[in-house]
Amino acid sequence: MDLIVGTALKILDEEGAEALSLRALAQRLKSSTATLYRHFTGRADLMARVVDRIIGEMELDRAETATTSWRQACRAAACNMFEVLSRHRNVAPLLGDHIPTGPNAAASREHFLALLLANGFPPDLAARAYALLTRYVLGFAMQLRPDPAATSREEAQFAAAAHGLDPARFPATAAVADSLPVPLEEEFALGLDLLLAGLAQLRDRAPDA
């Protein structure tokens, strides 16, 4: 099964979700579609297994979370999730369309929620904080282009356009032109710190805190 799912993940990474089918997978494995139907009920089942395989790469360091603050642990988990999705740039849209329900997804969610609950988050706020952080990461991951070189070219074009604007008409843009565009990774890090700071305030104001 590891070989099958690993091969499916390779197709997803190389060619995108549209290219991943049981037939394409069978061809890559030099097998038959009938053989794969012994393991998967259909394409949706295959995709779910691949997504859960990727989530398995996002495993939290339980030893680290036991010795650091909840904010440090949450930041590390979010950065790890973003880094994994950066390696598998075609998977973010799949996560946006379907809530993962596989064993790795369940284990990751359980550990994340347990971390929040153990650090003074009431259940309703813990649920919302978990959803907010995971969707924040996913939102940024969905902006990652499959081809990093294309992103670099677009950023260079954007920077050139910003510098080329008439500073008399666009004084604010001219004032910050040397800082544009802000790299996606830097935006992600800043926004994550702001989110965690806001969650800390909500936790401290919660009735049960």
ABEGO torsion letter per residue (X at the ends): XAAAAAAAAAAAAAAEAAABBAAAAAAAAGBBAAAAAAABAEAAAAAAAAAAAAAAAABBBAAAAAABBAAAAAAAAAAAAAAAAAABAAAAAAAAABBBABAAAAAAAAAAAAAAAAAGBBAAAAAAAAAAAAAAAAAAAAABBABAAAAAAAAAAAAAAAAABBAAABAAAAAAAAAOBBBAAAAAAAAAAAAAAAAAAAAAABAAX
